[in-house]
């Protein structure tokens, strides 16, 4: 999947009461719009040895861990975790957290979402 994706397009993958939306699946990258409710406990700090993992906050507030830094960020903020960097996040805004998640290159995250 690549090319042009409109505001209601993309493949929706149900995750409880919310849907994530797969926007691009190319060999070079994959892009997923992630949606988390206020009850989302977060993604524990971890690292990837095969890709850059990055996040652009669309709505809500997230607390990001990147290496030895912890920051609280809102809409318009961007975090890029280089290969091997420890990173994680959680929803701290009390409402819905929406982010674009970009993996470069594509490492099959969209496929894992489909199977979960």
Legacy VTK file of the C-alpha trace (Angstrom):
# vtk DataFile Version 3.0
C-alpha trace
ASCII
DATASET POLYDATA
POINTS 116 float
0.000 0.000 0.000
1.399 3.350 -0.986
0.393 6.460 -2.847
-2.353 8.861 -1.863
-4.448 8.241 1.265
-7.407 10.507 2.044
-8.691 11.351 5.537
-11.109 8.394 5.575
-8.879 5.998 3.623
-6.304 3.481 4.742
-6.792 0.073 6.276
-8.417 0.175 9.710
-7.268 -2.371 12.270
-9.519 -2.698 15.320
-7.908 -2.566 18.753
-10.709 -2.674 21.286
-12.866 0.455 21.049
-10.358 2.205 18.762
-8.956 1.632 15.303
-5.399 2.121 14.156
-5.083 3.083 10.500
-2.406 1.722 8.163
-1.451 4.531 5.787
1.589 3.165 3.947
3.387 -0.165 3.529
6.398 0.162 1.302
9.722 -1.681 1.540
11.382 1.573 2.647
8.840 2.562 5.310
5.494 1.924 6.915
3.198 4.541 8.446
0.412 3.834 10.930
-1.946 6.269 12.639
-2.148 5.030 16.226
-5.046 5.817 18.603
-4.935 5.161 22.352
-7.486 5.887 25.050
-6.790 7.368 28.477
-6.573 3.849 29.925
-3.591 2.937 27.708
-0.690 2.032 29.988
1.989 2.576 27.379
4.810 0.862 25.569
7.670 -0.098 27.865
11.152 1.160 26.926
12.713 -1.063 24.275
15.013 -0.763 21.256
15.159 -1.932 17.660
18.341 -3.030 15.918
16.839 -2.952 12.423
14.884 0.301 12.017
14.199 3.873 13.058
10.954 4.193 15.053
9.420 7.661 14.990
6.265 9.356 16.265
4.418 12.561 15.353
1.793 13.592 17.918
-1.513 14.540 16.259
-3.709 14.913 19.376
-3.407 14.429 23.120
-0.262 14.256 25.218
2.377 11.572 25.456
5.276 11.027 27.783
8.200 9.738 25.746
11.348 8.053 26.952
14.294 8.343 24.561
17.630 7.079 25.851
18.076 8.791 29.250
15.566 11.602 28.606
11.848 11.690 29.508
9.662 14.429 27.998
5.961 15.244 27.856
4.863 16.330 24.361
1.647 17.436 22.680
0.336 17.986 19.152
2.920 18.985 16.578
5.778 17.261 18.418
8.028 14.660 16.801
10.265 11.975 18.292
12.695 9.821 16.288
14.373 6.857 17.981
17.498 5.933 16.005
18.488 2.314 15.491
19.455 0.845 18.861
18.052 3.728 20.972
15.916 2.792 23.968
12.469 4.383 23.666
8.881 4.043 24.884
5.776 6.137 25.528
2.509 6.395 27.417
-0.670 8.474 27.219
-0.605 11.148 29.934
-3.194 13.630 28.640
-6.378 12.153 30.097
-8.014 11.866 26.651
-7.308 10.152 23.361
-3.715 10.080 22.129
-3.313 10.028 18.327
0.077 9.702 16.662
1.643 8.879 13.340
4.128 6.052 13.795
6.739 5.699 11.053
9.123 2.751 10.740
11.988 2.985 8.270
12.505 0.544 6.708
9.307 -1.501 6.852
9.714 -4.230 9.487
6.221 -5.763 9.425
4.600 -3.748 12.240
1.359 -3.406 10.234
1.240 -7.191 9.803
1.686 -7.652 13.560
-1.194 -5.253 14.195
-3.424 -7.278 11.875
-2.616 -10.517 13.708
-2.971 -9.174 17.267
LINES 1 117
116 0 1 2 3 4 5 6 7 8 9 10 11 12 13 14 15 16 17 18 19 20 21 22 23 24 25 26 27 28 29 30 31 32 33 34 35 36 37 38 39 40 41 42 43 44 45 46 47 48 49 50 51 52 53 54 55 56 57 58 59 60 61 62 63 64 65 66 67 68 69 70 71 72 73 74 75 76 77 78 79 80 81 82 83 84 85 86 87 88 89 90 91 92 93 94 95 96 97 98 99 100 101 102 103 104 105 106 107 108 109 110 111 112 113 114 115
